[in-house]
């Protein structure tokens, strides 16, 4: 197909303000993804926008297997959906109060803060 650009599970974007480290989550416009490597602000960086990733979680958030989850772009962690948070996918494991990370399936859907 001559108009095919790329598969789409990984996209290249300019790194956000402050730069980004490998494995860090980021919101760029309406895209959420996980950085494949570190990059300084404005440099090209590959973001994985689908797949399952272990991500930092708000310690007080209680997530059940299959629960929709959202990214808190200020705290840089996964939390329950709520005001100011970006829906990004589904928890692929339960993670209760006190747990600091959770496995999340990123659905690759464009997002906007609630």
N, C-alpha and C positions, 0 to 999 in steps of 0.2 A: 504494500500500500504506500504510494508515494507521499501521502500527506501525514503519515505517522511520524511523530516527534520522539516519543519515548514511552516506555511501559507505563509509567505514572505512579509506581509505588515509592519512588524516590524522585524528588524534584530539586533543582538548583535555584537558590534565591540569594539575595544579598543578606549577610549576617545582620541581626538587629543591633540597635543601640547597645553599647557595652560589650559587643561581641558575643560569642557563644563557645561553649566547651563541648567536647565529644560526649554524646549521650544526654545532653541537656535538651529539655523541651522548650519550644519557642512558638509564639504566635507572631506570624508575619502577615499583616492584613487579615484575611479570613482563613488563613492556612495554619494548622497546627502540625508540627512535626518534631522529630528527634534528630539532632545534629549527628552526622556521621563522623565529623572531626571538628576540631577547634578552628575558629575563624575570627578575625578582627572585624569590627563594625564595617559594613559595606562590602567586605570580601565575599566572593561566592562560597556558599556552603550547601552541601547536599542534606536535605531533610527527608527522612523516612516518614511517609504519611499514612502507611498502612502496616499492619503486622502487630505482634504482641511484644510489649516492652515492660520491663520492671521500672516503675517510676516512683519518685518520692510522693508520699501521701501525707495529708494533714493528719497529725496524730489523733485528733479527736473525731475524725470522720469514721463512720461505721458503714462499710460497704459489703453488700452481699454478692455472691456469685451471680453474674448477669446484670448487675445494676448499672444504669447509665452513670457515667462519671464526667466531671468537668475539670478543666485546668484553671487554677487560680494563677493568673499571670503576675500578680504582685508577690505572692508567697512562693511561686515557682513549684507548685505541687498539685497533686490530684485531690479533689474534694467532691462532695456531693454537689449536684447542680444547684445553682443559686445565683442571686443577683451579682453581676460583675464577673461571673465565671463563664468559661467557654466550653460547651459540650464537645468532647473529643472521642468518646468511645464507650466501651463496656468493660467492667471489671471481670477478669477471667478467673478470679479467686476471691474468696471472702477475706476481708481485712478489717478487723475491729479497732476499737479504741486502744491507743498505745502503739499500734503497728505503724511503722514509718515508711513502708513502701507497699506497692500493690502491682500485680500484673494487669495490664490494660491492653485490650484489643483496640487499636486505632482504626476507625472506620473510614478515614480518608475523606469525610464529608466536610465541606466548607463550614466554618463556624463563626459565630458572633456572640459576644457577651450577652447573657440573659439580663 
